[in-house]
Every structure is written in structure tokens, then in C-alpha cells.
């Protein structure tokens, strides 16, 4: 462990991750990690013989934002609060859509171009519920989860952003800025 890591609070220290939560009764799997995300792992978590529909969303770091070249994204959070929020989001989705499983995994730290920063997997008896639930879980994560990102640009600029600042189309949410 470096002296820099030993002076970090636990929620910023990569050696204290992954942070996971698993509720077998509801088939909910939550992960905060500094490691690359394997989408197949999270999709497998939600698998159920009762499910006729399995939906997977993988959010990746793109190379531009509003015409500026992006070099990478960096994420941070306060894990106890973020996990509590992610649990509430997953439980609500299970209740609302009669899901057979939910998995939410978010990467912390640096996420290079083309790599996954978030995966959301849901399973349901039928595709309609699964599609709706997948999008609702993603939007709720972006709106409510205490996870922040820093966009780092090729020109050297850096900007912290809350995920809730933008809608599903990437447009600035009313009242922001």
C-alpha cells in the first residue's frame, strides 16, 4: 500500500473494493468496483428459469462530449449511501415490474474510452416489463445514486458532473447550469 492510499478515506481507497450486496430472496446483486465490468457476469446474476426476458445495458465512456475530445472519465462515490440508494432502486423495480432479478454494477476510479462504467441487468417473465424496468433502473441510478463523475478532456480540462445533470438523450436537465 502506498502512503497516498493509506491516507485516503476508506470510501476513496481502491483496496477497500469491491463493495457488493446480494439479496438472494429478491435476486438483487449490487457492485461498486474499481475493476473492469464483465457484462456477462452481471447478466448471469439475474438469470432465472422463471424469466422469459433478460435485458442488459452497458454504459461506456465515449470519446467526445459536446464537441470536446474526452481522454477518460473518473467516478467517485460514498459507498454506504450509494449502496443504500441502489438497493432502494432495485427493490422498487422488483415490486413495480415483478422482476425475477436485478443487477447494478458501477465502476469507480478511472474508466478509459470504450470501457464500461455501468451495467444494469434485469430479468422478467416478459419482455415489456424487462425493457421498461431496465430503462427505469438506469434513469433512477443516474438521478438518485450518489455517484459523481469527472470528465477529463484531451485539452487538459476537467469537469465534475452529477449524472442527474443530463437526460437520456444527453440534453441538459432544466434548471441546470
Secondary structure, DSSP 8 states (H G I E B T S, - for coil): --HHHHTS-GGG-GGG--EEEEETTTTEEEEEESS---HHHHHHHH--TT-SEEEEEEEE--SEETTEEEEEEEEEE-HHHHHHHHHHHHHHHHHHHT-SEEEEEEE-EEEETTSEEEEEEEEESSHHHHHHHHHHHHHHHHHHS-EEEEEEETTS-EEEEEGGGB-TTS-B-TT--
